[in-house]
Structure formats: C-alpha cells, structure tokens
Amino acid sequence: MSSEEVPNNVDQIPSEQKGAFHSFLKSLASFSGDLSALTCPAFLLAPNSLIEYSEYWVNRPDLFTAIPQIDDEQQRMLAVLKWFISSLNGSYSSRVPKGEWEKKPYNPVLGEQYFMTWGAVGNSGETDVVCEQVSHHPPITGFHLQNDTAGVSVNGHNGQKTRFSGTSLIVDQVGHGVIKLKTRGDESYLFTLPSLTVNGIWYAAPYLELTGSTYIQSSTGFYVTIDYTSKGWLSGAKNSFKAYLRKNSGSPKEYICKVEGQWTGKSTLTPYGIKGGIPFLDVTDGVRPPMQIKPIEEQGEWESRRIWQKVSDAILEGDVTKASEEKTKIENKQRAEKKERDEANQQWQPQYFTWVEQDPVYSALEQMATKVIKSKHTDVSPGGSWIYKKDASQ
C-alpha cells in the first residue's frame, strides 16, 4: 500500500484529542530507545490488551490438529508451515474488522492473565489457551496452547522491541514457540517470530506489514526459512512471502520445495527443479471456530478483560477522555505496586509460567537451526524459555 492509497483520518480525530495526537507524533520523531514507554492517545487504542493476540496462533484448529495425523515426516513439516502461515493471517490481519485500520492494544500489566478456548471445527476438538504477562520491562507474554484430542501443544513467549524509523514504527519481536506432538513421541518444532512495520501513523490510519525472516526447525531434521516482503512503490503484492523447505543433512543451497504467495491470501507449492506450482493454502477458506471466554463478572481480578473493562467500555462509547483517565489509573496502580515490591525487596513470580534457563527441547532445536541458518538469522542464540508450569512439572 503506497502513501497515496492510505486513507487520511486526521480530520476524524476528536477535537479534544488532536493536541494529544500531534504531541504523540512529535514524541515519536524525537524519541530514542524503546517506544513501549510512550503513552499512545486513547483514540488510537484498540479495546483489548496485547496479551489476547496470542489466541490467534490457533484460530484455525483444523490445521493445527491435522499436523500429528500425517504419517510422513516431510509432509508433517509442510502441515506445520500451513498452520504457521494461517496463524500469521489470524494474528496480523483477519483480527482487524473489515474497513477499519490497525489500532494499538493496551500494554499488558505485570501478571495479567488471559484464558480462552477455541471450539471444535469438525473433529478437531477444543483448544485451550493460557497467557500470562511474565515481564513488564521488557514486555514479555508467555503463552500455552493445547489440544488434548489431537495430542498437540505450543509453548512460547513473545516480546517486542519498538523503534521509530522515518515515518514508520518498527517492531522487532523477540521470543519463540515450540510445538510438541505427543502422539509422535514428543516430536517438536521450533518457530521464531516476524518483525512488524507499522505504516500510516501520520495519517491516523496505521496498518501492519511483516518484514525480515523467520524459521521453523523440526526435530526430524527438516527446516523452513520464510522471507517476508511488502508491496513496493511500483510492483509486487502486499503481504508476500517465500518459504523454502530443506533438510539439515542436505546442502543449504538446495531446497526440497518452495512455497510462495500471500500470507493473507493464496499460496502455491513448487518442488525443486519443477516449473509451475500447485495450490498450497488459501487462508480465506475454512470455518472460523467458536470462541469461548468467561463473562467478565466471572473472571478473576488478574484476567485481562476485567482489568481493562472500564477503559474498553469508554473506548467503545467514544469517550476518549474517560478512557485516558481509566488507563492512567491502571498504570499508576502498577507503579505503586512495583514501588512496594522494591521497598520490600520482593521478587514478583508468575502464576502459570516459570523461566527455564536451559530448556533442553529448545536448546536442541536451536542448535540444529544455528548450523544451517545462522548467517541469515543473526538473532539465533542459545537461551532459555518461559515454560507453562504444568508442562515443566511433568
């Protein structure tokens, strides 16, 4: 999308918020360091917390639960890729209501929790989602997704490092996820997260594009590198990607097959040495599963929608002044609680996740990936993981 195609919504900004918007732009242009500390004007806020976005990893449970049902290792890897591409569409595109632009979710408070369940599609069974904000500075969310019917789960954590470049926000996502297939002897897959570019801010009409590269590494010895490109000024399609499937024991210059297309639309698969691709995935197909979330009045005090209820209600009512006031109350409460912990020399501990300095599953997969794609992914480095406590105790 070029600058000429971006809708200019500046005139639609509430008059009492225009000053805040222009101050926000000035802050962006002059700020150095991590932008997560900046306060976003209320009219640019989405009525939900960033912690909820982890649910979209499995907004296609039919693709998620299909992975362990495939007998061939190579085809299972392609099934993982198919699910991964569908999750990108869910996480960064289809969740935005049609006709609206990207808005900034709330920064989750320390200890914030989110629980939901994706209902079954066909015979997929239900998929449970557990998320917790395990760190505030830097902001990190732990997430765990599990489908007992298929015997497949994902454990991971996600953080953001945000900076300003030119007229765009650059969000470098840190962290990773690990898929485990219990019905396949705990076969596992490591995946990393794409960087995001937020354009259109100056027009009060932000939209996302994926940039850079990510990878998926399987314990069976297959790996995939995925490169993302945005639409150029004169050519190209928006939200494009190219993914190459290789095997660790083979030559990194040769690939088994290539998958390319749009992560918001259709993609094709082309085997190495063959011209012409075959259909791989159309993310616009498929049935959206039902979402199951407890009513706010039944949620615990640390659950996301209960924490942000007054802010969200004010945003939905169009009362940006009240939304700003309620948001400030939550932020001040967090600061006061941190001050109390610091004065008492107390260390806060998450309820559902624990930090494992040397996660053996992640370390083994990361070492396999480093041998073949380190030159392409400079952020690959040994480290730990935030592990769901029920998994860590097994």
Summary of the structure (lengths in Angstrom):
residues: 394
radius of gyration: 21.3
end to end distance: 48.0
largest distance: 66.8
contacts: 1232
relative contact order: 0.15
helix: 33%
strand: 32%
